[in-house]
Amino acid sequence: MAEKIVLGLCTSGARLKIAVLAGGRFFQAQKKVFNQERVLFSLVKRELEKAGSRLSGVNTVCAARGPGRFTGIRISLTLAGALKALACARVYTATLFEILALQASESAHFRAWAGKSGGARLAVLLHAFKDEYFCQVFTAVGLKFPRPEAEPVWLKAEEMKSLLAGLAGPCYVIADSQEAAGVYSLAPAGAARAPETVSKIMPAYIIKAALAYKNKSLKPLYLKPAKYELEQGKR
């Protein structure tokens, strides 16, 4: 039986992130680049070669489906769809909220906070555009993996501060500070904040989250409508 090779892809942000899972071992890489499609295949090839495989050997593809850049999200989802159609690879997706929530919930820092505070609520915060942010709240204790309490929201900075400040009970905040250095300034003074080591999309967790949530949708999660969609809505 051929070895199971899992490829993880994230093209939602400023950094292209790649992970390969083979034989229980992760191989991972990231590169900050604007035109990610130009280096995608070379980076994928390099990580697959480290795992002793090639693109034709990929059995499962795990992709981040957003939120993020309109064109960026489509790069990884297009490759995932192509491998599904041409190589019969299984495809699972996860949102950036789910990836960060799982990273936080499996960290020693979160477990220590939950044990001390009795808290179970986890807020995932992402920078959207300019002074706009995305947030989704999860319950992250007593479950196999974090479960969302509601749909994600897209708000202006001051509105987001009010939302987070209004959450009842102890709250733990994890944000992607690699994409936006000042994002934690929106968190309430009393909220616990994830350490720098997990405040970014970790390539291995693209695979871990997608396999945990088992979402098969290839539909991008944009949250903020594109300009042409807003114009269409006005007509």
CORSUL-V60701 format. One line per field, one symbol per residue. phi: phi as a letter, one per 40 degrees, with the letter a starting at -180 (. if undefined). psi: psi as a letter, one per 20 degrees, with the letter a starting at -180 (. if undefined). A space follows every 50 residues. Layout:
phi->???
psi->???
This chain:
phi->.cccbbbbbabcbcbcbbbbbaggbcbaaaacacccccbdccccdccccc cgbadccccbbbbcbhcicdccdcccccccccccccbfccbbbacccccc ccdccccccccccccccgcbcbbbbbcbafbbbbaabbcbbgbcadbcca ccbbbcdcccdcccccccgcbbbbbccccadcccccccdcccbccdcbca ccdccccdcccccfcccbccbcgcccdcccccccc
psi->pqqppppppokhbippppqpppkjpppqqqpoqgnhhhighhgggghhhh jkarhiiphpppqpjarbpghghhghhggghghghhjkqqpqrqrhghgh gggghjqhgghggghghjqipppppqpepdkqqqqppqpjpjrhqqpqhr qqqorrghhgggghhipqrqppppqnihhohjhiiiqqhiqqpqrhhjlr opghiggggghghkpjpjpqnhfpqrghhghhhi.
